[in-house]
Every structure is written in C-alpha cells, then in structure tokens.
Amino acid sequence: MWKPCAAWATASKSEAARAGSRFPSPEMKGPDAMRPRRLFTQLTLSFLAVAVLGVAAATWISTRIWRHFHLTQTMADLEAQARFLAHLAQERWSQAEGLDELCKQVGRATGVRLTLVAADGRVLGDSLRNPRTMENHADRREIRGALAGQVGMHMRLSPTVGLDMTYVAVPITADGRVVGAARAALPATAVNPPLRQVYSQVILGALVILALAAGLSLWLSRRLTRPLEEIRRGAERLGRGDLSLKLPTPEVEELVSLADTLNSMAEQLNERITTIQEQRREQEAILASMVEGVLAVDPRGRLLSFNRTAAALLHLTPEMAGRNITEVVRNPDLQWCITRALAATEPVEAEVTLREDEGERILQAHGTTLRDSRQVVLGVLIVLHDITRLRRLEIARRDFVANVSHELKTPVTSIKGFVETLLEGALQDPQHAEEFLRIISRQVDRLHQIIEDLLSLSRIEQEAEQGRIMLHGRRLRPVLQAALHTCGDRAREKEITLELSCPAELRARLNDTLLEQALVNLIDNAIKYSGPQSRVTVEAAQEDGWVAVRVRDQGIGIPKEHLPRLFERFYRVDPGRSRKAGGTGLGLAIVKHIAQAHGGKVTVESIPGQGSVFTLLLQPD
C-alpha cells in the first residue's frame, strides 16, 4: 500500500478499497505462493480417501481370511490322504518291494503325490519317482516331524520335481513305535488358482463399491458447496464494482451472517467511494505512472508518498513521509537523480547502486514531472526498477560465453595443430602419426564430454522448470551404494578407501538417477583430488528437518576465496590441475542444479591441506 502524507491520506485509503488489485499484498506475490484448492475438491478427495481406506482394509482382511481358510482346508485334505496311505502301508510294511507300487496306485487314484519314508530316511515308495534314485529324506522338516510322532507340515521347493510343494506327513507305527512316515504333497499350482479366483471376485466387488462411493462423494460435495459458490459469485460481482447487488440469503444457517456481512460491506463501500471522487485525480496520476518502486517528491524535495516496493528497496517507514528526501534516503546516486528530475523539464534516467549486507542491488531510476489534470506541477515521480538480476544474468552470460570459448578453444586448437602436422607430412611417419591421432582422439573425447555435460545441465534445468522431475520417497542407502560402486574402480587405482555411513531405514524424496549422478560427481572429485592411500567417506543422516548427505575427503582442500563461486559453470580453482585430471568444469554446476531440482541445496566446507566436505540437503520422506 501507499505510505501517504498530508492531503493524500484520504484518497490513498479510499482508492485502496476500490482498486486493491493494483496493490497486491506480499502473500499474493512470488513464485512460491501456493494456489488454494477448492472446497469441493477437498471434500470429494476426503470422502474418497475414507472410502478407499475402508474398502482396502476390508479387501485385505477378507483375502487373508480366504487364504488362511483355503490353506487350512488343503492341509487337512493332504493329512487325510497321508493317513489313508499310512493305514494301507502299515499292513504291508514288512513287504518293502510292494510299497512303491502301493504309492503309485494310490497316487494315480487321488492325483496327489504320495511318499513312504523309512525311519532312517530312506524312501521306500513314491508316486512320481523311482525311490532308489531319490536322496535320503531324513532332513526334510515334515519327515522329521512325522518321525517324531507328530503331523509334519511344510511348504518349500521340491528338489525332486523342481516345483513349490505343500507337504503333510504323518507317522506310521508298529508295536507302539514309529517305523516310518507317509507323506502327501500338492504343487502350489494346484493351490493358487482357487485363491486367485476368490481374489479377483473380491477385488471386483471392491471396485464396484469404490465407483459407488465416488459418485456419492461427488453428490455430497456438490450439495455442501453449492451455497458457497453462489456467495462467491456474488462477492466477485461486488469486487468488480457492482455495489448495487444484493446477495441472496442462503438456506444454510451458518452462511446467513456471511451474506449479510457482504451486503453491509457493499453499502459502506458505495457510500465511501461517493465521498472521494474529488480526491481521486492525484491518486490516479500516481497510479497511472507506477511501474515498480515509486517515490513522489514535491518541488521542495519533501517525500510525499511511496509504495511498498520503494519502502522495501530503500528501507523506508511510514513516519518518514513529509520529511526531506536527503534525510530519509542516504544514497548519493538516488539523491542526485531526484535533484536532476526536480530541475529538469524532461524525463531523467539514472542507474542507482544500493549497497546492502547481502550484496549490491542495482536499480534503474526514471524521473518524470508529476502534473494533475490542470497541468499544475505537483512534484516529480521517481520509478525504481530492480535490474539486479538482469545485470547478474548479463555478467553470467558473458562469463559463460568466455569460459565456453576458452574451454572449447584449447582442444580445437590442439586438434587443428596436429591435423596440420599430419597433412604436412607426418602421415609418412607411422609412429608419430599414430601418436598424433591418439592425441586428436583424446581431444575429441574431451569436446564430447564438455558437450554432454552442457546438454545434461540444460536438460536438468529445463525439466526442473517444467516440473517434470518426479521425486519419490525412497530409501537412501541403495542410491549411495550404487554411486560408490560406480566410482570403485577409480578409487582402487589410487588405493583410496571408500566408506559408507548411512542408516538402512533413512528415507528421502529423491530421483534415483539424478541423485546418483550428483553423488558420482562429488565422489569422483573427492577421489581425483585426494592422495593415494587416503579415505573418502559418504555419510547420510537426518538433521534440522533435512536429510544431509556428506562426501568427505582428505585431499588438497579449496582456498576460502574460491568457495562462493565453486558451483559456477566452468569455474576452476586450479585450471591446469583440473584439466590434467580430466574434468570439464561442469560437474559441480550439475550437482547444484540437481540439488535444486530436489528442493534442496548443496554446500561446501574446506580447509586447504586438510580436505573438503560437500553436503547435499534433501527433503525427508
């Protein structure tokens, strides 16, 4: 809002009531402002969530009950088959040669695999295999249970038939002692189809219930929000200036007072706007010229009025209105611009630099004589445009072009020089020609790597801006292990030990591929600038609402003056050493943009000669 003074006070307050959209509040500005969701949507989603949770719980419980019932029934049937076989075998137990034929006859009749096992574990008969070729069954869990005089049950992979089987074994007794075991078995393929049929029916019923619940949720939400929609449409008409509108009285008792309040407000606004028509000319002159930060100064140099943006830029307070501009604005560039504007008859432009704790802020000041509808000079209007970001972008673009040109010039010059050498006769010397071609190949690989890193950086920026980078709640440790595995060969070449410290249950919102790429860049840098037989440690923990991932090395370290620019494109602490190590100068820039795409950031701490610590801060799951 305007910070007015003297005769402009009433006009400013009244105009704000009618033209509030011209003065957006801070909470309505900025890229981080969240758009509120409609009540209809929230109610519908809430009803659906309750329905989904209820149906899901009922489905899960019913499927578990059916599965338990079916498996219990299957085990009971197999136990009955095993006891029937034990009864038949008990009468023929002394005739070992006939037991195998007995198993095969009963197995063909029942469709169940049947096995007879002696007390020492030897297989005496089997309905599917030759018992002489089968291994000893004394170690089978169900056989051990049966030989102990109990009913043994187990589900496992059968090494004999190569299928998942359900086993039930019962003891065979003679003269009061256990002389063997009878076992019945069914493959899982015979057990699962009935369960799948039950599952499909349960799921189908759940989907039908959910469809009905969705329709009911929409109907209830619409019925509850319809009165609010009517009030909202009426309020929008009031906001557009139709103050003669009377909002209808809703049927809902709780909303009656809201409609009455809006009707009363419309009447009061209509009365107030009628009383300020004569005072609007000065206000409209200022509003018509307003761009960003606006200062109004009278011919004697007194500050008449300013808007919120100007107050934020120049640290002004409402009490400063009416004082001389030289008292409230200590910046000589802006004072000189205002003095020139007061003395000149033509618009004045100047560039103003504000020095603040967080750095310099650059403003473009535009001064225009302020006149009313009768051409009476009221003072000057100073419009301030914040062009700090534009200037920084121009500097960054200039540095980027220079750095790219420098990075590409080196390999191109090398390639051109060796090609010319080959054309001038070095092709006739096979030994030197091969060496030159290998050098050209390395330079081409370097060019290719620079281009790949540039494309990767551009792709990450573009996808982050378009919101196409999907983050999911994941366990962090597998991603860290994958990054360490990727860098393992290079570490072994330098005899560097890679260590990982990360709780197995630690989770974060992340994109697996991008986070692994960032970690590989950091670990590779740590290996590159560490001495042989040193240690590189990757640590992860939850700290202060973030998931912090640290890559700690014992390398050469980074001087303090280089740390603020370390994540810029192509920035190198030691260009000669960096190029010798094979870097493109884009790795840390890629890490920074990956961290930003995760809604976090990357920081660095380093002491020359003692090593560096790079920290990635991620959002917890």
LINBEL-V424912 format. One line per field, one symbol per residue. ss: DSSP state (@ for helix, = for strand, . for the rest). A space follows every 10 residues. Layout:
BEGIN
ss=???
END
This chain:
BEGIN
ss=.....@@@@@ @@@@@@@@.@ @@...@@@.. ........@@ @@@@@@@@@@ @@@@@@@@@@ @@@@@@@@@@ @@@@@@@@@@ @@@@@@@@@@ @....@@@@@ @@@@@@@@@@ ..======.. ..====.... @@@....... @@@@@@@... .======... ...======= ====..==== =======@@@ @@@@@@@@@@ @@@@@@@@@@ @@@@@@@@@@ @@@@@@@@@@ @@@@@@@@@. .......... ..@@@@@@@@ @@@@@@@@@@ @@@@@.@@@@ @@@@@@@@@. ..=====... .=====.@@@ @@@@...@@@ ...=@@@@.. .@@@@@@@@@ @@@....=== ======..== ========== =.....==== ======.@@@ @@@@@@@@@@ @@@@@@@@@@ @@@@@@@@@@ @@@..@@@.@ @@@@@@@@@@ @@@@@@@@@@ @@@@@@@@@@ @@@@@..... .====.@@@@ @@@@@@.@@@ @@@...==== ==....==== .@@@@@@@@@ @@@@@@@@.. ....====== ===..===== ==.......@ @@@@@..... ....@@@@@@ @.....@@@@ @@@@@@@... =======... ========== .
END
